[in-house]
Amino acid sequence: GPGDGSMAKILVRTFKRFPKFYSSAYFFLYEKSDLLTKIQKKKIKIESNKVFWIKDFKKIKNGPVIFFGNEFFDAIPIKQFASKSNQFFEKCFTLENKENISEVFIKGSNQDRDKVRSFKTLKKLKFIEYPKKGFLELSKIIKIISKLSGGILLIDYGYLGSNNSNTIQAVMGNKKISMENMFKNLGKADITSLVNFDLLKEFFVQSNLKV
């Protein structure tokens, strides 16, 4: 997630100070938003044969490859579950009259339950946050690194250890807003969650990637 291109611009400017490395490097910006791609292209001044905008990893043919992500993982939607009396429930929301949003817990899938319980960090928790979509993205990255060699550097806000609480937060106008105001401003507020670093470490270990 290159955002507005600021981090990529700094990296390119820094790498240019090391001509030998820069001459052998290519830059791939993993971006699915056409609007952000236009913004990034205006900000990043680089030779056209050096930089590529991609929506998947198929264009990356040679390695080693190094992935950089700044506040990438915390911006990907997460799933939330509750465990009660050996029952596993998924937190969902219902929409009434196109305005009223209500929280509801439904029976979770056996597949999600078994996957969540495979992580020591999440065991014995009553309230669970699980980055299912984030792990799907990481699996794609790990597959490329395993094939071509390389590494990954993720910079995010998060915590260590187990956490029994809801970490979803919303920011609007550079200020945190309440969950109620978040629902009233869907599409306008920046919604994120804190990253469980111990859970990430477990995922990398399960994927046989050195951490």
C-alpha positions as CSV (number, residue, x, y, z in Angstrom):
1,G,0.0,0.0,0.0
2,P,2.1,3.0,-1.2
3,G,-0.4,5.6,0.0
4,D,0.4,9.0,-1.5
5,G,3.9,7.7,-2.5
6,S,5.9,9.5,0.2
7,M,7.7,6.5,1.5
8,A,8.5,5.2,-2.0
9,K,9.9,8.6,-2.9
10,I,12.2,8.6,0.2
11,L,13.4,5.0,-0.6
12,V,14.2,5.8,-4.2
13,R,16.0,9.0,-3.3
14,T,18.0,7.1,-0.7
15,F,18.8,4.1,-3.0
16,K,20.2,6.6,-5.7
17,R,23.0,7.4,-3.2
18,F,24.2,3.8,-3.8
19,P,24.7,3.6,-7.6
20,K,25.7,-0.1,-7.7
21,F,22.6,-1.2,-5.8
22,Y,20.3,1.3,-7.6
23,S,21.4,0.1,-11.1
24,S,20.3,-3.4,-10.3
25,A,17.1,-2.6,-8.5
26,Y,13.5,-2.3,-9.8
27,F,10.5,-0.9,-7.9
28,F,7.1,-2.4,-7.8
29,L,4.2,-0.4,-6.2
30,Y,1.4,-2.7,-5.1
31,E,-1.6,-0.5,-5.6
32,K,-5.2,-1.3,-6.3
33,S,-6.6,2.2,-6.3
34,D,-6.4,4.1,-9.7
35,L,-6.8,7.4,-7.9
36,L,-3.8,6.8,-5.6
37,T,-1.8,5.5,-8.5
38,K,-2.2,8.9,-10.3
39,I,-1.1,10.7,-7.1
40,Q,1.9,8.4,-6.7
41,K,3.0,8.9,-10.3
42,K,3.0,12.7,-9.8
43,K,5.1,12.5,-6.6
44,I,7.7,9.9,-7.6
45,K,10.1,11.0,-10.3
46,I,12.0,8.0,-11.6
47,E,13.0,6.4,-14.9
48,S,10.1,4.7,-16.6
49,N,12.0,1.4,-16.9
50,K,12.7,1.3,-13.2
51,V,9.2,1.5,-11.6
52,F,6.1,-0.5,-12.2
53,W,2.6,-0.2,-10.7
54,I,1.0,-3.7,-10.1
55,K,-2.3,-5.0,-8.8
56,D,-0.8,-8.5,-8.2
57,F,2.7,-10.1,-8.0
58,K,2.8,-11.8,-11.4
59,K,5.2,-9.2,-12.8
60,I,7.8,-9.9,-10.2
61,K,9.9,-12.5,-12.0
62,N,13.4,-12.2,-10.4
63,G,14.8,-11.9,-6.9
64,P,15.8,-11.4,-4.3
65,V,12.8,-9.2,-3.5
66,I,12.3,-7.0,-0.5
67,F,8.8,-5.9,0.6
68,F,8.2,-2.6,2.4
69,G,4.9,-1.8,4.1
70,N,4.2,1.3,6.2
71,E,0.9,1.1,8.1
72,F,-0.2,-1.5,5.5
73,F,-1.3,-4.4,7.8
74,D,-3.3,-2.3,10.2
75,A,-5.4,-0.9,7.3
76,I,-6.6,-4.3,6.2
77,P,-10.1,-5.3,7.6
78,I,-10.0,-7.8,10.4
79,K,-12.5,-10.3,11.7
80,Q,-13.7,-10.3,15.4
81,F,-14.9,-13.4,17.3
82,A,-16.2,-14.2,20.7
83,S,-15.7,-17.5,22.5
84,K,-18.2,-18.5,25.1
85,S,-18.9,-21.9,26.7
86,N,-16.9,-23.7,23.9
87,Q,-19.1,-21.9,21.3
88,F,-17.5,-19.7,18.6
89,F,-19.3,-16.6,17.4
90,E,-18.4,-14.1,14.7
91,K,-19.1,-10.4,15.2
92,C,-21.2,-9.0,12.4
93,F,-23.4,-5.9,11.7
94,T,-27.0,-5.5,10.5
95,L,-28.3,-2.6,8.5
96,E,-31.8,-1.3,9.1
97,N,-33.5,1.4,7.1
98,K,-30.2,2.2,5.4
99,E,-29.1,4.1,8.5
100,N,-29.3,2.1,11.7
101,I,-26.3,-0.2,12.2
102,S,-26.6,-2.9,14.9
103,E,-23.9,-5.2,16.2
104,V,-24.8,-8.9,16.3
105,F,-22.9,-12.2,16.9
106,I,-23.6,-15.2,14.7
107,K,-22.2,-18.7,14.9
108,G,-18.7,-18.8,13.4
109,S,-17.6,-21.2,10.7
110,N,-15.7,-24.3,11.7
111,Q,-12.9,-23.4,9.4
112,D,-12.4,-20.0,11.1
113,R,-12.7,-21.6,14.5
114,D,-10.1,-24.2,13.8
115,K,-7.7,-21.7,12.2
116,V,-8.0,-19.3,15.1
117,R,-7.4,-22.0,17.7
118,S,-4.2,-23.1,15.9
119,F,-2.5,-20.0,17.2
120,K,-1.2,-20.1,20.8
121,T,-1.4,-16.3,21.0
122,L,-5.2,-16.5,20.6
123,K,-5.9,-19.4,22.9
124,K,-8.1,-18.9,26.0
125,L,-9.2,-15.4,24.7
126,K,-12.8,-14.5,25.1
127,F,-12.7,-11.8,22.5
128,I,-10.5,-12.4,19.4
129,E,-9.3,-10.3,16.6
130,Y,-8.1,-12.3,13.6
131,P,-6.6,-10.6,10.4
132,K,-7.9,-13.2,8.0
133,K,-7.7,-11.0,4.9
134,G,-4.3,-9.7,6.0
135,F,-3.0,-13.2,6.3
136,L,-4.2,-13.9,2.8
137,E,-2.1,-10.9,1.5
138,L,0.9,-12.1,3.6
139,S,0.6,-15.6,2.1
140,K,1.0,-14.1,-1.4
141,I,4.1,-12.2,-0.2
142,I,5.6,-15.2,1.6
143,K,5.1,-17.3,-1.5
144,I,7.1,-14.8,-3.6
145,I,9.9,-14.6,-1.0
146,S,10.1,-18.4,-0.7
147,K,10.4,-18.7,-4.5
148,L,12.8,-15.8,-5.2
149,S,14.4,-15.2,-1.7
150,G,14.3,-11.9,0.0
151,G,12.6,-10.4,3.0
152,I,9.8,-8.1,4.3
153,L,9.8,-5.0,6.5
154,L,6.4,-4.0,8.0
155,I,6.0,-0.8,10.0
156,D,2.7,-0.7,12.0
157,Y,1.1,0.3,15.3
158,G,0.5,-2.7,17.5
159,Y,1.1,-4.7,20.7
160,L,2.8,-7.8,22.1
161,G,1.1,-10.6,23.9
162,S,-2.6,-11.5,24.1
163,N,-5.4,-8.9,24.0
164,N,-9.0,-9.5,25.0
165,S,-10.3,-6.2,23.8
166,N,-11.5,-4.4,20.6
167,T,-8.7,-2.4,19.0
168,I,-10.7,-1.0,16.1
169,Q,-10.4,2.8,15.9
170,A,-11.4,5.5,13.5
171,V,-9.7,8.8,12.7
172,M,-11.3,11.7,10.9
173,G,-9.7,15.1,10.5
174,N,-6.6,13.9,12.3
175,K,-8.7,13.2,15.4
176,K,-10.0,9.9,16.9
177,I,-13.7,9.6,16.7
178,S,-16.2,7.3,18.6
179,M,-17.5,4.1,17.1
180,E,-21.0,5.8,16.8
181,N,-19.5,8.6,14.7
182,M,-17.5,6.1,12.7
183,F,-20.7,4.4,11.6
184,K,-22.2,7.8,10.7
185,N,-19.1,8.7,8.6
186,L,-18.5,5.4,6.7
187,G,-16.4,6.2,3.7
188,K,-15.0,9.4,5.3
189,A,-13.2,8.1,8.4
190,D,-9.9,6.2,8.3
191,I,-10.7,2.8,10.1
192,T,-7.7,0.8,11.5
193,S,-6.9,-1.8,14.1
194,L,-3.8,-2.5,16.2
195,V,-1.5,-5.2,14.9
196,N,-0.9,-8.3,17.1
197,F,2.9,-8.7,16.6
198,D,3.1,-12.0,18.4
199,L,0.3,-13.4,16.2
200,L,2.2,-12.2,13.1
201,K,5.4,-14.0,14.4
202,E,3.4,-17.2,14.8
203,F,2.0,-16.9,11.3
204,F,5.5,-16.4,9.8
205,V,6.7,-19.5,11.8
206,Q,3.8,-21.6,10.5
207,S,4.8,-20.4,7.0
208,N,8.4,-21.5,7.5
209,L,9.7,-18.0,7.0
210,K,12.5,-16.9,9.3
211,V,11.6,-14.1,11.7
